[in-house]
């Protein structure tokens, strides 16, 4: 965890988190963390706490689906891909997006080419109910600690496998994909994005 000032105003407002399993960074916006500590409770469970720059409160990180009652909106953004040819123009045709989602989830997809929105689409979870492959939250391949970091016991939330193809057919130098969802009490897991052919 690395808390930084991304505005040069002298106050931390962005939290960068490095995942050692995926070797990738996640950025949390509007997290005003000043100091961190790891607290171990009487059961031996560890809790990551931080002191807020503004409120003077101690806040627990990485637990639950809301922030003081306000729903946390999940967003995934890929890195910018230039496919090791930063000056060569490419044709971006179709984007296949694969993963698992609950029936009440909608995923809004924005495909950017050269930093400009080239296509948008919504993947509707209800369209995949009864698909051939479903899993229960908290089981393989998601593991026992999905989403909240705490074990899910007796979960009844079923995730349906989805595959969505989004046609783009535009040329450009680089591309990036953003996925968001505003649905409360829904879940989705991104498995793969495939861009083909170039």
N, C-alpha and C positions, 0 to 999 in steps of 0.2 A: 504494500500500500504506500502510495506516494501522494501527498497532498500538495498542490501547487496553486500559484496565482497565475491564471491564464490571461488576466486583463491588465497586469502591471499596475494594479491599484493598491497593492500592499496587503491584500487579504486573500487567503486561500479560498478558492471557489470551485476547484476541480480536483477530483480524486482519480488517480491512475492506479489500476490494479493489474498486476502481472500474474497470469495463470501458468504455473510451472508444468502442468500437464499438456496444455495446448501450445505453450510457448507464444502466447499472444497477450496483448494489452486490452483492457476494457477501461473506458472513460466514463465516470459518473460526473454529471454536471450539477452545479448548485449544492455541492457537499462542502460545507465550510468547516472542515476538520482542522483542528489546531494541534492536539496531542492525541496519541493512541496508547491504549494499554490492552493487555490480554488478561481477562479475569477468569479464574477457575472457581466454579461454584462447588457446593458441598457434595454434589454427585460426580465431580470430576470433569464436568463439561466445560469447555472453554468458550468464552464470549468475547468478541472483539468490540471494544468500546472506544469512542472518541469524544473529545471535548469540542463543542461548537464554538467557533470564533465569535459569533454574535450573541447567542442566547445564554452562554455560560452553562448550558445543560450538558449532561453526559448522555450520549446516544449509542444504542447497540446497533452494530452493522450486520448485514447479511442475514436478516431474519424477517420472515413475514412477507406479505404482498402489498403493504401500504406504508406510508411515511406519515405518522401522526394522523391517520385516518384518510389521507389522500392516496388514492390508488396509484401504484407505480406503473407507469406505461413502459412496457418492454420495447426496446429498439435494438436491432442488429444492423450494423453497417460494415460491409466488407472493406478491405483496403482497396486502394486504387490499383487496378491491374493494367499493366501495359505489355505483359507477356514478354518481358525482356527485350522489347523493341520500342524504346521510348519515342522514336521519331517516325516510325513506320505506320501509315494508315492501315486500319483493319476493318473488315466487315463483320459487324456483330449481328447475327441473324436471330437465333432463338436462345432463350434462357430457360433451362429446366431447374425447378426448385423442388427439392424433396425433403420430407420430414414427417413428423407426427403432430397431430393437432386434435383438440377436443371439438365436439360437434358445435359448441357455442362460440367458437373462435373465428374471427375474420382477421386475415393478415393483409395489410396494405403494403404493396411492393412498389418501389420506385427504382427504375433503372436509369442510371446516369451515364452519359457518354460525353467525355471531355468536360465534366463538371456541370453539365446541363441535363435536366430531366428529359429523357428520350421516350420513356414509356411508363405507364402506371397500370396497376391491376390490383384486384382484391381476390385473395384465395379464401373461399367460403368453406368453413369447416363442416357445415351441414351437408355439403355436396359429397363428402367422403364417409358419411355414416354408413356402416355395414360393409365397409371395404374389406378386402380379403385379409388384410393384416392389421390387427389391433393389439395394443398392449395396455397394461394397467400402469398408471403412474407409480413409480417406485420399483419397477421390475426391470430386468434386462431388456433392451440395451441402455436404459436410462440410469440404472443403478439404484441403490437404496437411498441416496441423498440427492434427489433432483430438486431443482428450482430454489428451494428455501435453504438447503444445506442441512435440514433436519430429516431424520428418517420418517417416511410416510407409512403409517400403520393402517391397514385395512382400507386403503383408498379405493373409492368407487369411480374415480375419474378415468374414463377410458380414452385413449388417444388412438385415432385412426391414421393410418399411413396415407400420405398425400403425395401427389406428383403433379405439378402445374407447369405448363409450357407457356411462356410469354413471348410472342413474336415481336421483334424490334426492327430488323432489317435496316440498319443505319451504319454508316462508316464513321470512324473516329480513331483517335490515338489511344485512349484508355477508357476503362469502364469501371463502374462501382454499383453495388446493389444495396438498397436500404429496405429493411422490413420493420414494420411497427404494428401494434395492435392496441386498440382502446377498449377491448372487451373485458369487463370485470368478471372474475372467477372463471377464466378460461386458461388454457395452457397450450403451448406449442413448443416444438423442438425442431430446430433446423438441422438437417442431416447433411445436405449437399446442394451446391449450386453448380450447374454445369452450363458452360457457354459453348454452343456449337452451331455450325463450324465457324472458324475464324477465317 
